Structures are given as C-alpha cells and as structure tokens.
C-alpha cells in the first residue's frame, strides 16, 4: 500500500534514479541565445532502479580493481625482465600496455551487457554483449563507473564509449 492507502505494484515503490542525457552527433552552431535550431541535439531521460545502478557501479568498481592489478603485474613483469618498451598488437583489448585476460574480458562483457540492458529504450530485450565495442582501458572503465554515480554522473565527450552509449539511447 502506498501512503495514500491505494494499492501499488512493487516496481512503483522501488527507489529509482533519473538518468538524464543530452547529446549531439553533429556540431551545433548557435547564432543567437534567443533562438536555437535543435535538429542535431537529442535529449531525454530514463528512470533506472537504484539497486541496478548500484549493482552495475559495484561491478565496474571490481573491474577497475582487476584492471589495476593486471596493469601492476604487467609493469612488474616488465621491470623484472628488463624490458623497457613493449610493442602491442594493433587489435584486441589493450590496457595501457597489457593485453587483458579471458576472466577480465568476461567481466567487461558482463558489465557492458548490464549497462546495455539498463539504457535500452523500447520493449525489446537487448542481447548480451558478445564483442567489446571499444578498447578497454582504465580511463574507459573509470568513465563508465562515473557515469553510473547516482549523485554526480559524468560527461562523456566523443570517442568510442560516447558512440556506444548514444547507440543504446537512440
């Protein structure tokens, strides 16, 4: 029962977070502050259950820690072997000089699948992520972690993460 005595379903009583977004995919030219042509500007909002936001943020935090440990172990192994420069493959998931392991790759896919589910617009159930849509870096994961901060949020400008988020929202 709600405070007014009316019955309500469980989903209506769950705490939610207002996810507000605005983006442009082409440069916007503002000629006058009194008139604005908004053909290339898109904005909207989603109500996302707070417990889902907290769960995704916690998984992203764990992923950040895992990546930091992987980076540290890679750095230490290069120091021990005396390697000063490391050549990296052009493709694949790269973390500042380290190729991620399968466990980390699966963690990334799981986090991105959950984000895709939370930000999907429409009634269709999204499919899980099978391929990571951008290079994995500590900065990329940190940006996603900040994006799901219910108190502060984050501004993501240009780049592959921006493109991926926009593809989910459009």
FIKOLZA-1660 file (N, C-alpha, C; in steps of 0.1 Angstrom, whole numbers, plus 5000, padded with zeros to 4 digits):
% residues 170
   i   px   py   pz ch aa at
   1 5008 4988 5000  A  X  N
   1 5000 5000 5000  A  X CA
   1 5009 5012 5000  A  X  C
   2 5004 5022 4993  A  X  N
   2 5012 5035 4993  A  X CA
   2 5007 5043 5004  A  X  C
   3 5013 5055 5006  A  X  N
   3 5009 5064 5017  A  X CA
   3 4995 5068 5017  A  X  C
   4 4989 5069 5004  A  X  N
   4 4975 5074 5003  A  X CA
   4 4965 5063 5005  A  X  C
   5 4970 5051 5008  A  X  N
   5 4961 5039 5010  A  X CA
   5 4958 5032 4997  A  X  C
   6 4962 5036 4986  A  X  N
   6 4960 5030 4973  A  X CA
   6 4970 5018 4972  A  X  C
   7 4966 5008 4966  A  X  N
   7 4975 4997 4963  A  X CA
   7 4984 5001 4952  A  X  C
   8 4996 4995 4952  A  X  N
   8 5005 4998 4941  A  X CA
   8 5014 4985 4939  A  X  C
   9 5019 4984 4927  A  X  N
   9 5028 4972 4925  A  X CA
   9 5042 4975 4930  A  X  C
  10 5050 4965 4932  A  X  N
  10 5063 4966 4938  A  X CA
  10 5072 4975 4930  A  X  C
  11 5071 4975 4917  A  X  N
  11 5080 4983 4909  A  X CA
  11 5078 4998 4912  A  X  C
  12 5066 5002 4915  A  X  N
  12 5064 5016 4918  A  X CA
  12 5070 5021 4931  A  X  C
  13 5072 5012 4940  A  X  N
  13 5078 5016 4953  A  X CA
  13 5093 5015 4953  A  X  C
  14 5099 5009 4943  A  X  N
  14 5114 5008 4943  A  X CA
  14 5120 5022 4941  A  X  C
  15 5131 5025 4948  A  X  N
  15 5138 5038 4946  A  X CA
  15 5144 5038 4932  A  X  C
  16 5143 5049 4925  A  X  N
  16 5148 5050 4911  A  X CA
  16 5157 5062 4910  A  X  C
  17 5165 5061 4900  A  X  N
  17 5174 5072 4897  A  X CA
  17 5170 5078 4883  A  X  C
  18 5170 5091 4882  A  X  N
  18 5167 5098 4870  A  X CA
  18 5180 5099 4862  A  X  C
  19 5180 5092 4850  A  X  N
  19 5192 5093 4842  A  X CA
  19 5189 5103 4831  A  X  C
  20 5195 5114 4831  A  X  N
  20 5192 5125 4821  A  X CA
  20 5204 5125 4812  A  X  C
  21 5200 5126 4799  A  X  N
  21 5211 5127 4789  A  X CA
  21 5208 5137 4778  A  X  C
  22 5218 5142 4772  A  X  N
  22 5217 5151 4761  A  X CA
  22 5230 5149 4753  A  X  C
  23 5228 5148 4740  A  X  N
  23 5240 5147 4731  A  X CA
  23 5237 5153 4717  A  X  C
  24 5248 5156 4710  A  X  N
  24 5247 5160 4696  A  X CA
  24 5257 5151 4688  A  X  C
  25 5253 5148 4676  A  X  N
  25 5261 5140 4668  A  X CA
  25 5268 5148 4657  A  X  C
  26 5263 5160 4655  A  X  N
  26 5270 5169 4646  A  X CA
  26 5272 5182 4653  A  X  C
  27 5282 5190 4649  A  X  N
  27 5285 5203 4656  A  X CA
  27 5272 5212 4656  A  X  C
  28 5270 5219 4667  A  X  N
  28 5258 5227 4668  A  X CA
  28 5263 5242 4667  A  X  C
  29 5257 5249 4658  A  X  N
  29 5260 5263 4657  A  X CA
  29 5249 5272 4663  A  X  C
  30 5253 5279 4673  A  X  N
  30 5244 5288 4680  A  X CA
  30 5246 5302 4675  A  X  C
  31 5237 5308 4668  A  X  N
  31 5239 5322 4663  A  X CA
  31 5234 5332 4673  A  X  C
  32 5223 5329 4680  A  X  N
  32 5217 5338 4689  A  X CA
  32 5212 5330 4701  A  X  C
  33 5213 5336 4713  A  X  N
  33 5209 5329 4725  A  X CA
  33 5194 5329 4726  A  X  C
  34 5187 5338 4718  A  X  N
  34 5172 5338 4719  A  X CA
  34 5166 5328 4709  A  X  C
  35 5173 5323 4699  A  X  N
  35 5168 5313 4691  A  X CA
  35 5178 5302 4689  A  X  C
  36 5173 5290 4688  A  X  N
  36 5181 5278 4687  A  X CA
  36 5175 5268 4678  A  X  C
  37 5182 5263 4669  A  X  N
  37 5177 5252 4660  A  X CA
  37 5182 5239 4665  A  X  C
  38 5174 5230 4670  A  X  N
  38 5179 5219 4677  A  X CA
  38 5178 5206 4669  A  X  C
  39 5180 5206 4655  A  X  N
  39 5179 5194 4647  A  X CA
  39 5189 5184 4651  A  X  C
  40 5201 5188 4655  A  X  N
  40 5212 5179 4658  A  X CA
  40 5214 5176 4673  A  X  C
  41 5205 5180 4681  A  X  N
  41 5206 5178 4696  A  X CA
  41 5195 5169 4700  A  X  C
  42 5199 5159 4708  A  X  N
  42 5189 5149 4713  A  X CA
  42 5190 5149 4728  A  X  C
  43 5179 5148 4735  A  X  N
  43 5179 5147 4749  A  X CA
  43 5168 5139 4754  A  X  C
  44 5169 5134 4766  A  X  N
  44 5159 5125 4771  A  X CA
  44 5162 5121 4786  A  X  C
  45 5154 5112 4790  A  X  N
  45 5157 5107 4804  A  X CA
  45 5152 5092 4805  A  X  C
  46 5157 5085 4815  A  X  N
  46 5153 5072 4818  A  X CA
  46 5152 5071 4833  A  X  C
  47 5142 5064 4838  A  X  N
  47 5141 5060 4852  A  X CA
  47 5147 5047 4854  A  X  C
  48 5158 5046 4861  A  X  N
  48 5165 5033 4863  A  X CA
  48 5165 5030 4878  A  X  C
  49 5161 5017 4881  A  X  N
  49 5161 5013 4895  A  X CA
  49 5174 5015 4902  A  X  C
  50 5174 5021 4914  A  X  N
  50 5186 5025 4921  A  X CA
  50 5195 5012 4924  A  X  C
  51 5188 5001 4928  A  X  N
  51 5196 4989 4931  A  X CA
  51 5203 4984 4918  A  X  C
  52 5198 4986 4906  A  X  N
  52 5205 4982 4894  A  X CA
  52 5217 4991 4892  A  X  C
  53 5215 5004 4894  A  X  N
  53 5227 5014 4892  A  X CA
  53 5238 5010 4902  A  X  C
  54 5234 5008 4914  A  X  N
  54 5244 5004 4925  A  X CA
  54 5251 4991 4921  A  X  C
  55 5244 4981 4916  A  X  N
  55 5250 4968 4913  A  X CA
  55 5260 4970 4901  A  X  C
  56 5256 4978 4891  A  X  N
  56 5265 4980 4879  A  X CA
  56 5277 4987 4884  A  X  C
  57 5275 4998 4892  A  X  N
  57 5287 5005 4897  A  X CA
  57 5296 4997 4905  A  X  C
  58 5291 4988 4913  A  X  N
  58 5299 4979 4921  A  X CA
  58 5307 4970 4912  A  X  C
  59 5301 4964 4902  A  X  N
  59 5308 4956 4892  A  X CA
  59 5318 4963 4885  A  X  C
  60 5316 4976 4881  A  X  N
  60 5326 4984 4874  A  X CA
  60 5337 4987 4884  A  X  C
  61 5334 4989 4896  A  X  N
  61 5345 4991 4906  A  X CA
  61 5354 4979 4907  A  X  C
  62 5348 4967 4908  A  X  N
  62 5356 4955 4908  A  X CA
  62 5364 4953 4896  A  X  C
  63 5358 4957 4884  A  X  N
  63 5365 4956 4872  A  X CA
  63 5377 4966 4872  A  X  C
  64 5375 4978 4877  A  X  N
  64 5386 4987 4878  A  X CA
  64 5398 4982 4886  A  X  C
  65 5394 4976 4897  A  X  N
  65 5405 4970 4906  A  X CA
  65 5412 4958 4898  A  X  C
  66 5404 4950 4891  A  X  N
  66 5410 4939 4884  A  X CA
  66 5420 4944 4873  A  X  C
  67 5416 4955 4866  A  X  N
  67 5425 4961 4856  A  X CA
  67 5437 4967 4862  A  X  C
  68 5435 4974 4873  A  X  N
  68 5447 4980 4880  A  X CA
  68 5457 4969 4884  A  X  C
  69 5452 4958 4889  A  X  N
  69 5461 4947 4893  A  X CA
  69 5468 4941 4881  A  X  C
  70 5460 4939 4870  A  X  N
  70 5466 4934 4858  A  X CA
  70 5477 4944 4853  A  X  C
  71 5474 4957 4853  A  X  N
  71 5484 4966 4849  A  X CA
  71 5497 4966 4858  A  X  C
  72 5494 4965 4871  A  X  N
  72 5506 4964 4881  A  X CA
  72 5514 4952 4878  A  X  C
  73 5508 4940 4876  A  X  N
  73 5515 4928 4874  A  X CA
  73 5523 4928 4861  A  X  C
  74 5517 4935 4851  A  X  N
  74 5524 4936 4838  A  X CA
  74 5536 4945 4839  A  X  C
  75 5534 4956 4846  A  X  N
  75 5545 4966 4849  A  X CA
  75 5556 4959 4856  A  X  C
  76 5553 4951 4867  A  X  N
  76 5563 4945 4875  A  X CA
  76 5570 4934 4866  A  X  C
  77 5563 4927 4858  A  X  N
  77 5570 4916 4850  A  X CA
  77 5580 4923 4840  A  X  C
  78 5576 4935 4834  A  X  N
  78 5585 4941 4825  A  X CA
  78 5597 4947 4832  A  X  C
  79 5595 4952 4845  A  X  N
  79 5606 4957 4852  A  X CA
  79 5616 4945 4856  A  X  C
  80 5611 4934 4860  A  X  N
  80 5619 4922 4863  A  X CA
  80 5627 4917 4851  A  X  C
  81 5620 4917 4839  A  X  N
  81 5627 4912 4827  A  X CA
  81 5636 4922 4821  A  X  C
  82 5636 4935 4825  A  X  N
  82 5644 4945 4820  A  X CA
  82 5639 4951 4807  A  X  C
  83 5627 4947 4803  A  X  N
  83 5621 4953 4791  A  X CA
  83 5617 4967 4793  A  X  C
  84 5622 4976 4784  A  X  N
  84 5618 4990 4785  A  X CA
  84 5607 4994 4777  A  X  C
  85 5606 4988 4765  A  X  N
  85 5595 4991 4756  A  X CA
  85 5587 4979 4752  A  X  C
  86 5574 4980 4752  A  X  N
  86 5566 4968 4748  A  X CA
  86 5558 4972 4736  A  X  C
  87 5559 4963 4726  A  X  N
  87 5551 4965 4714  A  X CA
  87 5538 4958 4716  A  X  C
  88 5527 4965 4713  A  X  N
  88 5514 4960 4715  A  X CA
  88 5508 4956 4701  A  X  C
  89 5499 4946 4701  A  X  N
  89 5492 4943 4689  A  X CA
  89 5483 4955 4685  A  X  C
  90 5480 4957 4672  A  X  N
  90 5472 4967 4668  A  X CA
  90 5457 4965 4672  A  X  C
  91 5453 4952 4672  A  X  N
  91 5439 4950 4675  A  X CA
  91 5438 4942 4689  A  X  C
  92 5426 4940 4694  A  X  N
  92 5425 4933 4706  A  X CA
  92 5422 4943 4717  A  X  C
  93 5419 4938 4729  A  X  N
  93 5416 4947 4740  A  X CA
  93 5429 4950 4747  A  X  C
  94 5432 4962 4748  A  X  N
  94 5445 4966 4753  A  X CA
  94 5443 4975 4765  A  X  C
  95 5451 4973 4775  A  X  N
  95 5450 4981 4787  A  X CA
  95 5464 4987 4790  A  X  C
  96 5466 4999 4785  A  X  N
  96 5479 5006 4787  A  X CA
  96 5491 4997 4787  A  X  C
  97 5493 4989 4777  A  X  N
  97 5505 4981 4777  A  X CA
  97 5503 4966 4781  A  X  C
  98 5490 4963 4784  A  X  N
  98 5488 4949 4788  A  X CA
  98 5476 4944 4780  A  X  C
  99 5476 4931 4775  A  X  N
  99 5465 4925 4769  A  X CA
  99 5457 4918 4780  A  X  C
 100 5444 4921 4780  A  X  N
 100 5436 4916 4791  A  X CA
 100 5434 4901 4790  A  X  C
 101 5432 4894 4801  A  X  N
 101 5430 4880 4801  A  X CA
 101 5415 4877 4799  A  X  C
 102 5412 4864 4798  A  X  N
 102 5398 4860 4795  A  X CA
 102 5389 4863 4806  A  X  C
 103 5393 4862 4819  A  X  N
 103 5385 4865 4830  A  X CA
 103 5380 4880 4830  A  X  C
 104 5390 4888 4828  A  X  N
 104 5387 4903 4827  A  X CA
 104 5378 4906 4815  A  X  C
 105 5381 4900 4804  A  X  N
 105 5372 4902 4792  A  X CA
 105 5358 4898 4795  A  X  C
 106 5356 4887 4802  A  X  N
 106 5342 4883 4805  A  X CA
 106 5336 4892 4815  A  X  C
 107 5344 4897 4825  A  X  N
 107 5338 4908 4834  A  X CA
 107 5334 4920 4826  A  X  C
 108 5342 4924 4817  A  X  N
 108 5338 4936 4808  A  X CA
 108 5325 4933 4801  A  X  C
 109 5324 4922 4794  A  X  N
 109 5312 4918 4787  A  X CA
 109 5300 4918 4796  A  X  C
 110 5302 4913 4808  A  X  N
 110 5290 4912 4817  A  X CA
 110 5286 4926 4821  A  X  C
 111 5295 4935 4825  A  X  N
 111 5292 4949 4828  A  X CA
 111 5285 4956 4817  A  X  C
 112 5291 4955 4805  A  X  N
 112 5285 4962 4793  A  X CA
 112 5272 4956 4790  A  X  C
 113 5269 4943 4792  A  X  N
 113 5256 4938 4789  A  X CA
 113 5246 4943 4799  A  X  C
 114 5250 4945 4811  A  X  N
 114 5241 4951 4821  A  X CA
 114 5238 4966 4818  A  X  C
 115 5248 4973 4814  A  X  N
 115 5246 4987 4810  A  X CA
 115 5237 4988 4798  A  X  C
 116 5239 4979 4789  A  X  N
 116 5231 4979 4777  A  X CA
 116 5216 4976 4781  A  X  C
 117 5214 4967 4790  A  X  N
 117 5201 4964 4795  A  X CA
 117 5194 4977 4801  A  X  C
 118 5202 4983 4810  A  X  N
 118 5197 4995 4817  A  X CA
 118 5193 5007 4808  A  X  C
 119 5201 5009 4798  A  X  N
 119 5200 5020 4789  A  X CA
 119 5191 5017 4776  A  X  C
 120 5187 5005 4775  A  X  N
 120 5180 5001 4763  A  X CA
 120 5166 5008 4763  A  X  C
 121 5163 5014 4752  A  X  N
 121 5150 5021 4750  A  X CA
 121 5141 5012 4742  A  X  C
 122 5128 5011 4747  A  X  N
 122 5119 5003 4740  A  X CA
 122 5116 4990 4747  A  X  C
 123 5107 4982 4741  A  X  N
 123 5103 4970 4748  A  X CA
 123 5111 4958 4745  A  X  C
 124 5120 4959 4735  A  X  N
 124 5128 4947 4731  A  X CA
 124 5138 4944 4742  A  X  C
 125 5140 4931 4745  A  X  N
 125 5150 4927 4754  A  X CA
 125 5164 4927 4747  A  X  C
 126 5174 4935 4751  A  X  N
 126 5186 4935 4744  A  X CA
 126 5194 4922 4746  A  X  C
 127 5202 4919 4736  A  X  N
 127 5210 4907 4736  A  X CA
 127 5223 4910 4744  A  X  C
 128 5229 4900 4751  A  X  N
 128 5241 4903 4758  A  X CA
 128 5253 4906 4748  A  X  C
 129 5262 4913 4753  A  X  N
 129 5274 4918 4746  A  X CA
 129 5283 4905 4742  A  X  C
 130 5286 4903 4729  A  X  N
 130 5294 4892 4726  A  X CA
 130 5308 4898 4722  A  X  C
 131 5308 4910 4717  A  X  N
 131 5321 4917 4714  A  X CA
 131 5322 4930 4720  A  X  C
 132 5333 4933 4726  A  X  N
 132 5335 4946 4733  A  X CA
 132 5336 4957 4723  A  X  C
 133 5327 4967 4724  A  X  N
 133 5326 4978 4714  A  X CA
 133 5337 4989 4714  A  X  C
 134 5346 4988 4723  A  X  N
 134 5357 4998 4723  A  X CA
 134 5369 4992 4730  A  X  C
 135 5380 4998 4729  A  X  N
 135 5392 4994 4735  A  X CA
 135 5391 4995 4750  A  X  C
 136 5395 4985 4758  A  X  N
 136 5394 4986 4772  A  X CA
 136 5406 4993 4778  A  X  C
 137 5403 5003 4786  A  X  N
 137 5414 5010 4793  A  X CA
 137 5409 5014 4807  A  X  C
 138 5418 5017 4815  A  X  N
 138 5414 5021 4829  A  X CA
 138 5405 5034 4828  A  X  C
 139 5409 5043 4818  A  X  N
 139 5401 5055 4817  A  X CA
 139 5387 5052 4812  A  X  C
 140 5385 5043 4803  A  X  N
 140 5372 5039 4797  A  X CA
 140 5363 5033 4809  A  X  C
 141 5369 5024 4816  A  X  N
 141 5361 5018 4827  A  X CA
 141 5358 5029 4838  A  X  C
 142 5367 5037 4841  A  X  N
 142 5365 5048 4851  A  X CA
 142 5354 5057 4846  A  X  C
 143 5354 5061 4833  A  X  N
 143 5343 5069 4828  A  X CA
 143 5329 5063 4830  A  X  C
 144 5329 5050 4827  A  X  N
 144 5316 5042 4829  A  X CA
 144 5312 5042 4843  A  X  C
 145 5322 5040 4852  A  X  N
 145 5320 5040 4866  A  X CA
 145 5314 5053 4871  A  X  C
 146 5320 5064 4866  A  X  N
 146 5315 5078 4870  A  X CA
 146 5301 5080 4864  A  X  C
 147 5298 5075 4852  A  X  N
 147 5285 5077 4846  A  X CA
 147 5274 5071 4854  A  X  C
 148 5277 5061 4861  A  X  N
 148 5267 5054 4870  A  X CA
 148 5268 5058 4884  A  X  C
 149 5273 5070 4887  A  X  N
 149 5274 5076 4900  A  X CA
 149 5261 5084 4902  A  X  C
 150 5251 5078 4910  A  X  N
 150 5238 5085 4912  A  X CA
 150 5239 5099 4917  A  X  C
 151 5249 5102 4924  A  X  N
 151 5250 5116 4930  A  X CA
 151 5256 5126 4920  A  X  C
 152 5265 5122 4912  A  X  N
 152 5272 5132 4904  A  X CA
 152 5271 5130 4889  A  X  C
 153 5271 5117 4884  A  X  N
 153 5270 5115 4870  A  X CA
 153 5283 5118 4863  A  X  C
 154 5283 5120 4850  A  X  N
 154 5296 5122 4843  A  X CA
 154 5292 5127 4829  A  X  C
 155 5301 5135 4824  A  X  N
 155 5300 5140 4810  A  X CA
 155 5310 5132 4802  A  X  C
 156 5305 5125 4791  A  X  N
 156 5314 5118 4782  A  X CA
 156 5314 5125 4769  A  X  C
 157 5326 5129 4764  A  X  N
 157 5326 5136 4752  A  X CA
 157 5333 5127 4741  A  X  C
 158 5328 5127 4729  A  X  N
 158 5333 5120 4718  A  X CA
 158 5340 5107 4721  A  X  C
 159 5344 5099 4712  A  X  N
 159 5351 5087 4714  A  X CA
 159 5342 5075 4713  A  X  C
 160 5348 5063 4714  A  X  N
 160 5340 5050 4712  A  X CA
 160 5330 5048 4723  A  X  C
 161 5333 5052 4735  A  X  N
 161 5323 5050 4746  A  X CA
 161 5311 5059 4744  A  X  C
 162 5314 5071 4740  A  X  N
 162 5303 5080 4736  A  X CA
 162 5294 5074 4725  A  X  C
 163 5300 5070 4715  A  X  N
 163 5293 5064 4703  A  X CA
 163 5285 5052 4708  A  X  C
 164 5290 5044 4716  A  X  N
 164 5283 5032 4721  A  X CA
 164 5271 5036 4730  A  X  C
 165 5273 5045 4739  A  X  N
 165 5262 5050 4747  A  X CA
 165 5251 5056 4739  A  X  C
 166 5255 5064 4729  A  X  N
 166 5245 5070 4720  A  X CA
 166 5237 5060 4712  A  X  C
 167 5244 5049 4708  A  X  N
 167 5237 5039 4700  A  X CA
 167 5227 5032 4709  A  X  C
 168 5229 5031 4722  A  X  N
 168 5220 5025 4731  A  X CA
 168 5207 5034 4733  A  X  C
 169 5210 5047 4733  A  X  N
 169 5199 5056 4737  A  X CA
 169 5191 5060 4724  A  X  C
 170 5196 5057 4712  A  X  N
 170 5188 5062 4701  A  X CA
 170 5181 5050 4694  A  X  C
% end
